[in-house]
């Protein structure tokens, strides 16, 4: 039994006439009769009763008809799924995301993607930038939203989505909370809650570099990977922390974020889309084309530094 025979069976059941069925299927009547007979022989039952004006379904044929319709429907779904995947209109897209991408960027982007490409299935996994980049190389992810810039951009294509500045998270109950802005150099004597170098090396390097550009090396009191953990430790009075400005959207009670007045020219942090360099996937390309409509940063030219470090 094959799809061609099922299509012939369904059409013949609907028309009740071999001649009309042959016309609709653009074939001669004798091959159609032979094909239907072979199908009946394979199934071991007569599917049609022949009479002078045409055919009608037997009980066995009536039992088969809805299943044949269903089989043809799923066959068409398979064909369409392949076509959608080929054109980048459907299929599974595995996204690695950093936590801070969920504050503002993804709540706008993801509903828009779902509305425009309803056949694309999005699988989102939260991870650190390092884990996402490793996952891209290992093909666990197709695209990633990572903290930008990164230390080793060579195996990847990186497309900045936004640019941000560090802000200083301080305890809302400490003396610094009286300020709305501060030069980072003024906080040189404070204990810092920093990012662990072995877990988030890029962000750790950026935070350390930012302190050094303000003339000091921070005294590290605690380490934490996630922004929310850093803010919880800040609220507990264990120190101050450098976090991306977008974190202002999720400041917990007991924390205040101060703008930095001594930002070095050109020093920025942000979020970038990352993909494996040199690979062409229409699905990934469509997603990136759509996502870049939400970017506040022009696409980098060939001479743009992708590390920023």
N, C-alpha and C positions, 0 to 999 in steps of 0.2 A: 504494500500500500504506500502511495506517495501523495504529495500535495496535488499533483496534477489530477490523479484519480479522484481525490476528495473534491476538488473543484468541479470535475465533471459530474460526480454524483450529486452534489448540491444543486448545480444548475439544472440537471435533468429532473431532480425532485421538484424544483420550482416551476419548470416549464411543462413537465409531463409529456414531452415530445422530443424524440431523438433528433428530428430534422431541425427544429428550432434551437435545440441545445448546440448542435454542431455549428449552426450559423453564429450563435453568440460566442462560441469558443474559437471561431475561425479555423475549423477543421472539417474534414470530410466525415460523413456519417458512418461508413464502415469501420474506420479505426476507433471511433467513439464506441460503437457497439462491442467491438472486440475488447476494448479497455474495461468497459463496465462488466462484461462477462468474466474477465480475468479477476476483477475485484471481488465479484460474487464467489468465484471458485476459491479465492484465497481466504475469504471469510467463512466459507462453508455454508452460506445461506443466500437465498434469493432476496435481493433488495427491491426489485420491481416486479410487478405483475404486468405482462404485456397484454394489450388488447387492441382492437382494430383502430382506435382513434389515438392511441398513445400508450403511456405507462402510468401506473400509480404505485405508491410505496406499499411494500408488504409491512407486516408488523415489525419485522427485523429492520427494514429500512427506516421506518418511523422512529425506532429506538436509536438508530445511528445518526439521524439528521442533526439533532442539536449538538451532538459531540463533534460532528464534522464541521458545523458552523464554528464551534469553539476552537477547533484545531486550526482552521483557516484564519480565524481572528488572531490567535497567538502567533501564527506564522507571519502574519502581516506586522504584528507588533515587533517580532524579531527583526524583520527587514527594516522597519522604521528606526528601531534602536541602533542598528548598525549604521544606517544613513545619518542619524543624528550625531552619533559618535564621530563618524568620519568628517562631518561638517562642524564639529564642535558645539552642537546644539543639545547634546545629551550625554549621559555617561556619569561615572563617578569621579569627582574631583576631591582629592584629599588635601586639606589645608592644615598647615601647622600655624598656630597663632600664639603670640606672646600675650600675657594677661592685659597689658595696657592697651592693646588693640581693641579690647572689648569696651573701653570707656566711651569712645566717640565714633571711631572709624567704622567698626563692624556693625553696630546697630543701624547705621545708615546704608552701608554697602550690601549686606546680606539680603535684606528684604528686596532691594532693587534687583539683585541678581536672580532671586527666586521669581520675581514678577516677569522679568524679561526672558529668562531661560528656565521655564518650569520643568523641563525634562532633565536638567542637570541636578544630580544628587550631590549635595555638599556634605563632606565628612570633616568636621572640625575637631582638632585635637590641640589642647593647650600644652605648651612646652616652652623651654627657654630658647633663646636665639641659637645657642650652640646645638641644642638637641634638634632644632628645626633644620639647621644647615646640615647636620649629620644625617638627618632623616631624608633630606633631599638627595644627598649622595647615595644613600642606601635605597632610594626609591620607595620609601615609606610615605613620603609626601610628594605631591606634584607642585605645590606652590606654598610659600611660607610668608608670614608677616613677621619680620624680625626687627630688633632694635638696630638702628642705623646711626653712625657707620659701624662696620664690622672690621675685625682685625685682618682676616684673610679672605678677600672677596674674589680671588682669582677663579675658583671653579664655578662661580655663580654669575648670573645676570641680576643686578640689584637696581630696583627702580624706586627711588624715594617717593613716599606717599605724603609725608608732611615733615616739617622741620619745627623743632621745639627748642626751648632752653631748659636747663636745669633750674629748679627752684629749691630753696632750702626748707625742709620740713622741720619745724621746731615744736616743742611742747607749748600748748596754749596757756599753760600755767607758769611758764618760765619768763625771765626778764626779756628775752628776745621777742616774745609775742607782742610786746608793745610796738614793735616795728611793723611796717608794711613792706619795706624793702631793706636790703642790706648788701654791702660788699662782702663777698665770700671771705675775703682776707680778714674781716672783722670777726669771723667765727673760727679763726685758726686755733684758738685755745680750747674749743669745745670738743668733747668726745664725739666721734662720728660712727654712725652705723653704716657700714659699707657693704658692697656686694662681694661675695666670695670669688676669688680669682679662678678657682678650679671649676666652679659651676657656671658662672656667667663672665667669662674672661673679657669679652668686649665691653660690657657695661662697667665692669670693675676698672678697666683701663681708662675708660672715658671719665669716670668719676675721679680717679686719682689724677689724671691729667688736668682736669678742671681745677682741682685744688692746687696743683703745682703751678698752673698758669696764674693763680692768685698769690703765689709766693710762699706756699707752705706744703708740707706733707701731712696729711691728717693723722691724728691719733685715733686708731681704730679701737672702739670699745666693744662692738658686736658686729656680726656679719649676718646678712639675711638676703635671700634670693628674690623674694617677691616684694613689690612695692607696698602691698597691704601689711606685710609682716614688718617692714621697716617702719611704717607709720604707727603700728601698734607699739613697737619698741620706743619710738619717739614719744608717743602719748604716755608711756610708762616712765618717762623721764630718764631714759638710759643714754640719750645723746641726740644729735641732730642727724639728718640724712639728706643726701642729694637725690631728688626724684625728678622725673620729666614733668614739665609744666602741665601736661594733660591730667596728671594725677590730682590736680585741684578739683576735678569733677567727682572724686571719690574720697575726699578728705574725711576721716572719721572724727568723732568727738574727741577733744583733747589735743588736736593737732592744728597748727596754722602753717601755711606755706608762704614764704617770703620771696618776693622777686629779687633777683641778684642784679646789682647795679654795675658790677665790674666784669660783665661778660666780655671775653676777648673777641675781637672782630672775626667773624667767620666761624666761630665755634658754635656748632649746633648739634643737637641730638634729634632723633625722630624715628619714624617707622618706615621700612621699605618692604616692597614685594621682592621676594627672592625666588629664583627658579634655577635649575641646572643650565649652565651656559651651553649654547650650541645645540640645543634640542628643540625640535619642532613638534608641537602638539596643538592641533587646532582647538581643542577644548581649553587648554591652558592659555592659548593666545586670545581666545574670545573672552575668557575671564579677565585677563590682564587688560585688554582693551577697554572692557567695561569698568574695571576697578580704577584705571587711571583717570576716569572722569571724576573721581572723588579725590584726586590728588591736588594738593595745594602747591606742588613742586613741579616745575617743568621737567620733562624727561631728560636724563643726563645725556650730554653729547659724548663723543668718543674720547675727548680730552678731559672729561670731568673726573676728578679724583673720587674713587668709590670707597676709600677708607676713611678719609677725613682725619686720619691720625698721623 
